[in-house]
Amino acid sequence: MDSTSIIGFVAATFTTLAFLPQMLKTIKYKETKDISLIMYIVFVIGISFWLVYGVLINSYPIILANIVSFILAFIILLLKLKYK
């Protein structure tokens, strides 16, 4: 693995894991009033396009990061809709 891929995986790891605390807090407290519904809808759509882009250019850091980001953000979005 070259240094560019390593940098990509490190960046992807940090930006993807940034959603984990929000997801865990939302699950724990069942409170979403301070979470923007529109932001998460737009973000999930954007992540979907990043995932397609990653597949098209065959970039594993982009593909993996966006799969995980999509899952975490989608869970938060579903919780936002559930605990509205």
C-alpha positions as CSV (number, residue, x, y, z in Angstrom):
1,M,0.0,0.0,0.0
2,D,1.4,3.4,-1.0
3,S,1.6,6.5,1.2
4,T,-1.3,8.1,-0.7
5,S,-3.6,5.2,0.2
6,I,-2.4,5.2,3.8
7,I,-3.2,9.0,4.1
8,G,-6.6,8.3,2.5
9,F,-7.4,5.5,5.0
10,V,-6.3,7.6,8.0
11,A,-8.4,10.6,6.8
12,A,-11.4,8.3,6.1
13,T,-11.1,6.7,9.5
14,F,-11.2,10.0,11.4
15,T,-13.9,11.6,9.4
16,T,-16.1,8.5,9.5
17,L,-15.6,7.8,13.2
18,A,-16.7,11.4,14.0
19,F,-20.3,10.2,13.6
20,L,-20.0,7.4,16.2
21,P,-20.3,9.6,19.3
22,Q,-23.5,11.3,18.0
23,M,-25.0,7.9,17.1
24,L,-24.2,6.4,20.5
25,K,-25.5,9.5,22.3
26,T,-28.7,9.5,20.3
27,I,-29.3,5.8,21.0
28,K,-28.5,6.2,24.7
29,Y,-30.6,9.3,25.4
30,K,-33.3,8.9,22.7
31,E,-33.1,12.7,22.1
32,T,-32.8,14.3,18.7
33,K,-34.2,17.8,19.1
34,D,-30.8,19.4,18.5
35,I,-30.1,17.4,15.4
36,S,-30.9,19.0,12.0
37,L,-33.1,16.7,9.9
38,I,-32.4,18.6,6.7
39,M,-28.6,18.4,7.3
40,Y,-28.7,14.6,7.8
41,I,-31.0,14.1,4.7
42,V,-28.6,16.2,2.6
43,F,-25.5,14.5,4.1
44,V,-26.8,10.9,3.5
45,I,-27.6,11.9,-0.1
46,G,-24.1,13.4,-0.5
47,I,-22.5,10.3,1.1
48,S,-24.4,8.1,-1.4
49,F,-22.8,10.1,-4.3
50,W,-19.3,9.8,-2.7
51,L,-19.8,6.1,-2.5
52,V,-20.8,5.8,-6.2
53,Y,-17.8,8.1,-7.0
54,G,-15.5,5.8,-5.0
55,V,-16.8,2.8,-6.9
56,L,-16.4,4.5,-10.2
57,I,-12.7,5.4,-9.6
58,N,-12.1,2.2,-7.7
59,S,-10.8,4.0,-4.5
60,Y,-11.0,1.7,-1.5
61,P,-10.5,4.5,1.1
62,I,-13.4,6.4,-0.4
63,I,-15.6,3.3,-0.8
64,L,-15.0,2.0,2.8
65,A,-15.3,5.4,4.5
66,N,-18.5,6.2,2.7
67,I,-20.1,2.8,3.4
68,V,-19.4,3.2,7.1
69,S,-20.3,6.9,7.1
70,F,-23.6,6.1,5.3
71,I,-24.5,3.5,7.8
72,L,-23.8,5.8,10.8
73,A,-25.5,8.8,9.3
74,F,-28.5,6.8,8.1
75,I,-28.9,5.4,11.6
76,I,-28.8,8.9,13.1
77,L,-31.3,10.0,10.4
78,L,-33.7,7.1,11.3
79,L,-33.4,7.9,15.0
80,K,-34.1,11.6,14.2
81,L,-37.3,10.5,12.5
82,K,-38.2,8.1,15.3
83,Y,-37.6,10.4,18.2
84,K,-38.9,13.6,16.6
